[in-house]
Amino acid sequence: MTRAILAVNAGSSTVKLALFDAGDLRTIGAKVWTGRASDSEPELLAVVRETVGDTVLAAVGHRIVHGGPRHYEPARVTPELLGELNESVALAPNHLPAAIGLIQSLQRRYAELPHVACFDTGFHRDLPEIARRLPIPRTWDQRGVRRYGFHGLSYEYVIHTLRSDHPELARGRLVLAHLGNGSSLAAVKDGAPVDTSMSFTPLAGPMMSTRSGDIDPGLVAVMARQERLTPDQTEELLGSRSGLLAVSASTGDMRQLLEREAQDPLARLAVDMYSYQIRKWIGSFAAALGGLDGLVFTGGIGEHASAVRARICSGLEFLGITLDPRRNQQNDDVISPADGHIPVHVIRTNEELMIARHTSSALRNAP
């Protein structure tokens, strides 16, 4: 009988579940549950049971957004690890509590199985110090306050795919754009991270669905003082009531904004601001890399929103970036012209497969 690995990918707006053959890691089944992991535990667990069905599980792998300063490599979930993750909740308060709660629920449901934590910060663990270090007093750096970077499982998958399908490009200077409800970019050279837009928390970088992204830190103090906000309220404002939602005054959903923008100036402004900020990050990372050999879009917006990709790339011709309108509209794997100077790819990410691979490897390497 086939034994399987259950990959659990709890994001900011969905929980993705996927089953993989424990032997060859081929996909057996998958489901997506819309909502945060903490919204309705009984409903979510029912979806898990439906996904697993009669399959015999060998292990469960979990995506963990933030492992703090100590955890980068995939690791067996133990009471000690959960305790350390609880101590790191302040690093990702919008993600870690729900993820920890989901792990504990699934541990109760599948108590006999090994559970493995796979950290989204792992890909960026070797950032050069010039990018890793934040310009704040050194005592904070010694406490682990640094640029961590996120979406690492997605970036790992993109690099793995490029090495398999386009090995020469994988060795080049790349900007990877994971664009979705949470958006980040990574500068990569020869498969290794050089810089990334998210920082100590997933709030940093370009504006996102409901997150402000980078703003003047002095403004944060002004807003908190004038509105008498607690730190938690300030974080909620910048993480849940900002970004596309705030600018459009209606929604943080890019699909809805694109549908409304012809009649709604604020929706159009939100899309234009988002595209403009992503374009700036691509330009800055091209400078950090000393040139550019390729651009890759991934994530929900990156993979499906051709209009957004077109707006992002408009104005990047000076870098050699152009799009083939037909290829872009069709969401082809390569959306640049055949004779384009810089190849532009769309790669459909598979974080769940990376979770399964890491889980399998962690179990093989367990003492």
Summary of the structure (lengths in Angstrom):
residues: 367
radius of gyration: 20.4
end to end distance: 26.1
largest distance: 63.0
contacts: 1250
relative contact order: 0.12
helix: 44%
strand: 18%
